[in-house]
């Protein structure tokens, strides 16, 4: 991928998707070289809809880059989307789906005209952009677009595919405050084992990352992760995390939540067997609610499944040898750190979500990569050439009494008398 309007993280994700079978050792060919030749034997559709044919050696180089530097090494060296935006915005895409559902026989040219007339697209966007999107998402035919071609499927071993989603649970009253609860759950496609589940007061990206990290720590690294397109499940930080641990991130088609059938059925079973018989009015804390959930998960994982005719735990034990374990707890923790880039100001400060932090003076004027966990900013650090440089919340009063690293006399602002006019 050369010249493109895609963000670097999208390019890295595309490259990782091509080499994932080699990284995970799941290709069916006799060798990695044979896999490279097969994949590059025809032109590939890039995320922006264009076609490009790679050489086998290109994929081989990407594997080397990934093994040395992880997902970051698959990003282009320079930012590719600087000063530009996506050709089709989210609102324009939603309108394309709406028009195709309501008027299946509209062609790309007619849709393009309507998008411009109704203000969804500027006139500078070409009709080819709409044509590529319709073709790439199988919206070209005039058939009933609400009917999907579905077939029952199942991965052949534990860890080949995990599905995750969020389920709304009842409100509970804690410390006098009535709050909605959300269950984030991950199940294994092959065994139906619930590998991760936790109840929160918020359905957000960091909470899902917490559940995913705990699941990987307990059961290993999945080959693929199948998610919907909501913000907790589709964001740059998650893409970086998946690339770092070696998991291929997949998403359902837009407006097709039914494609995650197993996890949806799992939620229905959970409600019927557990939630509807639970008196949630007597639950007074999130901790208590999660203890009840943990007991249900243990029962589910040791109960014979109606489809597989085995318990999820038994199925897990039969093929668990196919899944890779994390290198170490420290390595896994670092993979799950969020990443942002900031420029260090002349006063050694950086700003993150409206809060200021002191950085080491040697980084003044530089753009640095900061890694952190949203709930533990006290452990945030700058990663530079493989070394961790801690940052700390700025305390201006303390800084006023700190001796500077230069030859000028130190001024103690706390003792300086006010000047009189």
N, C-alpha and C positions, 0 to 999 in steps of 0.2 A: 504494500500500500504506500503510494508516494504522496502526491498532492491530494489533499482531502479536507473537507470541512468538519470531519469528525474530531471529537475530543480525544486526547491521547489515551485516556482510560478505555474508550470504546475500541480504539485500534488495538490496544494491548489485549483486551478481552477477545477480540476476533482472532488474534494470533494464537492466544492460549487455547481457544476452542479447537483450532486445527492441530495443535501438537499434544493436546491432552491425552489421546490414546497412547502416545509414546511415553509421556511422563508417568501415566498410570499403568503402563504395560498391559493395555487391554486391546491392542490391535490384533486382527485375525490373520494378518499376513505372516509370512515366514520370517521376516526381518523388518526392522524399522525402515530400512532403505526401500523395501518393497512397498511399505505403507506410504512413504513420501511419493513414490512414483505413481501409485494409484490416485492419491488425492490431487496431485498436480497434473493428471492426464487430461483434464478438461478445465475450462475457465471456471472460476469461482465467483459467486455473487458477493460483493463486498457489502458491508452494512449500509452504505449510501445508495445501494441499488446498482452500481456499476459492475462491470465484469472485468476480471483480471486473471491472467494465468501465471502462476508462480513456477519457479524451478525447484526441483526436489532439494537442492542444496540450500535454498532459502529457508525451508522448514527445518532443515538440519541445523542451520545457524541459530534459529529461534530456540530450539531445544537447548543448545549450548548456552545461549544468553540466559534462558530461564533457570538452568541449573546453577549458574554463577550468581545471578542477581535477582531471581524471582520475578514476580509480575512487573516490577519497576523496570527491569531490563528489556521488557517487550514494548515499552512506550517509545515513541519517536523522540529523538534527542531534542528537537525544538517543538514548541507548541504549534500544532497544526491549525487550530481554530481561532487564532488570535484575530480580534476585530471582526469576526463573522458570527452568524447565528445559524441554527438549524433551518434548512429550507422549508420544511413543513413543521409548524408549531403543533403543540399538543391539541390546541383547540381546532386547528385545521384538520388534524387527523380524526378527531372525534366527529367533525362535521362530515368528513368523507364517509365514515361508517354509517352515520345517520342517513345520508343521502342514498347510499347503496341499499340500505335496508328498506327505506320508504319507496325509492324509485330504482329497482334493480336494473332497469334497462338503460339508465344514464351511462354514457361513455365518459372517458377521461376528459375529453375536451369540454363537454357540457358541465361536468363537475368543476373543472378548472375555472370556467367562466362564472359559475355561481359563487365559488369561493372568493373570487375577486370582487364581484358585485356586492356580496354581503359583508365584505370587509375582513374575511378570514385570511386572505393572502394579499400581499402587495402585487401590483401589476408586473413587477420585475421578476417574479417567480414564473418559470417556464411551465408549459403544459407537460413537458417531459418528466418533470419531478412528480407530478400527480400520476402520470402513466406508470412510472417505475414503482411507485408505492402500491398502486392497485394490482399490478402484476405480481409483485413480491409477496403480497398478502392474500393472493388468491381471491380477489374481489371482481375478477373480470367477467365471470359468467353471470347470466341472468337468472340462475336458479335461486331457490329460497335460501338466502344467506344465513338464516337462523338455524338451518339444518347442518350439523357437522358430521363428517365421516369418521365415526369412532369405532375402535376395535379394542376388545379387552387385551391387556398386555400385562406382563410381569417380568421384572428383571430376574436374572438367573442366580444371583447370589446377594448376600447381605452387603450393604454399602454401595451397591452399584448406583442407586438412586434414592435420595431422601426427598420427601415432600413436606412442605411447611405452610402453615396458614394461621390466621387469628380467628378466634371465636368469641363473640360477645357473651359475657356471663352476667348474672344479676348484680345489682348494687348491693354493697354491704356497708354497714355503719361502723366506722372506726374512729375512736376519740370524738364522738359526737358529730362526725361528718359523714354524710351519705355519698358514696362514690361508686361509679360504674367500674366494673372489673373486666379484664380482657385475658383470655387464655391464648398463649402462643405455644403451638405444638409442632413437633417434627416427628414423622413416622418413616420407617424404612419400607420401601416399595415391596421388596421380596418377602420379608418375614412378617410385615405389619407390626413390628416391634415399635413401641413408642420410645424413641431414643431421647427425646427432650420435651419437657412440658413445664410451664410455669405461669402463674397468674400475676398480672400487674395492674396498676392503676392507669397505665398509659400504653397505647399501642404505637410504639415508635421503633426506629432503627436500632438504637442501642439496646433495647430490651430483647429484640430478636437476636442480636449479636451475642448477648449474654446466654440465651438458651442454646444457640448454636455452638458456642465455645464449650459449654458444659457437656453437650452431647458428644462433641469430638473428643473431649478429654476422657469420657466414659467408654465410648464405643469405637473410636478411630475416625479417620478422614474419609468421607464419602467421595465417590468418583464424580457424582453429579448431584446438584441441588435444584429442585423444581419449585418455582415460586410464582406468585402473581405479580402484578405490576404496581401495587401500592407502594407508597414511599418507604415504609419500613423494610420492604423486600427488594427494592430497586433503587440503588444509590451508589455513588462512586466509592464510598467507604467499603460497602459490602463486596463490590467487585474487586477491590484491592485485597480484602481479606481472603476471598475465595482463591484468587490467583496466588496469594502467598502460601496458603496451605496445600494447594494443588487440586482444588475442587472446581469443576466446570459449572458455572452458574447458568441456569436455563429459566426462561419465563414463559408463562402461558400466553397464548394469543390474547390480544385486547378483547375485553368483554367475553371471555370464555372461561369463567371460573370453574365450569363443570369439568374442564380437562384435568383438574386435580381431584378426580373422583374418589381416590382412596382416602385422602385426608378429610374430604367432606363427609364421606360415610363414617369415618372414625368419629367425627364430631357428633353425628346423629346417634351413634351407638353410645357415646359418652353421656349424652343428655338422657337417653332412655334408661340406661343401666345405672347411672349415678346421680346426675344433676337433678332430675325431676323428683327423685326420692330424697333429696337433701334439703333440710330446713336451713336455708341460707340466712333467715332472719336471726338465727342464734349465733351466727359467725360474726365475731367482733374484731377480727384483724386479718390482714393479708397473710400473715404467717400461718394462722389457723386454717385458712382456706387452702393454702398450698399443702399443708399436711394432709388434709382430706384428699386433695388431688393426687398426692404421692401414693396414698394407699390404693386409690383407684387404678393408677398406672401399674402398680405391682400386680393387682388382680388381672388386669387386661393382658399383661405380658405373659401370664401363666395360665390363661384360659384358652381352650381350643378354639381356633378361628373357624367360622362356618365355611369359608372358601378353601383355605389351605388344608383343613382337617388336622392341623398341628397347632401347638401353642406358638406364639411369636418367639418366645425364648428358645424353644427347641429348634426352630428354623434358623435363628441367629447362630446357635452353637454349631450347626452343621456346616455353615459356610463362612464363619467369622474370620477364617484364615486368609480370605481374599482382601481384607481391608487393611490399610496401612495405619500404623499408630503414630502419633506425634513424636517428634524427635526428643522433646523434653517439655516439661511444664513451662519453662522459661521461654523456649522457642514458640510455643503455642500462644503464650501471653503476648509476645512481641508481634506475632502475626495479626492479632486482633486489635492492636492499637490503631486508633484513627489517625489520619495523616492530613495535615494542612501545611501550606506554604505561607510564610510571612516574611516581610522585610523588617530587619532590626533597626529601630530608630536611632538617632544620634545620642539619645539618652539611655541606650541599651534596653529600651522597652519594646515589647510586642503586644498587640491587642488580639484577644481571642474572645469572641462573643461578648464584647463590651467590657471585659476585664483586662487589666494590664499585668504583664509578667516581666521580671527582670531576666535578661539573657546575658551570657558572658560577653565581656567587652570586645573580644576579638571578632565578634560577628557583626559589629556596628556597620550599617550600610549594606549588609549582605542579605540575600534571600536564603532562608533556611527552611528545612523540613522539620516540622514539629510532630511528635507522636504522643498520643495521650488516650486515656479512657475518659469519656465525658463525665463519669461520676467520680473520677480520681485525678483531678488536675494537679494535685500535690505531687504526683509521680510523673508529670509530663517532662519531656526532654527534647532537646535538639539532637537529631541524628546526623552526624557529619563524618564522612569517611569511615563509617562503621563504629564510631565512638559515640557514647551517650553523654550529652552535656545538659545537666538538669537546669530547668528554669524554675522560678519561684514567683508567687504573687508579689506584686510591687507594693512596698510599704514606704510611702513618700516621707513619713516622719522619721523612720529608721534610716532611710537613705540620706536625709539631711544631716545625720550625725556620723555617716560613714566616711572614713578616710579615703580620699581618692588616690589613684595610682599616678600621681605626678608630683612635681617638686613644689607646687604652690602650697602655702599654708592652708590647713583645713579650717573651714568656717563652720562653726556650730550655730546653725540658724536658730536653734532653740534658745540660745543665750544672747543673740544679737539684739541690741536695743533698737527700738523704733526711732527713726529720725524725726525730729520736730520741725514743722514748717513754720 
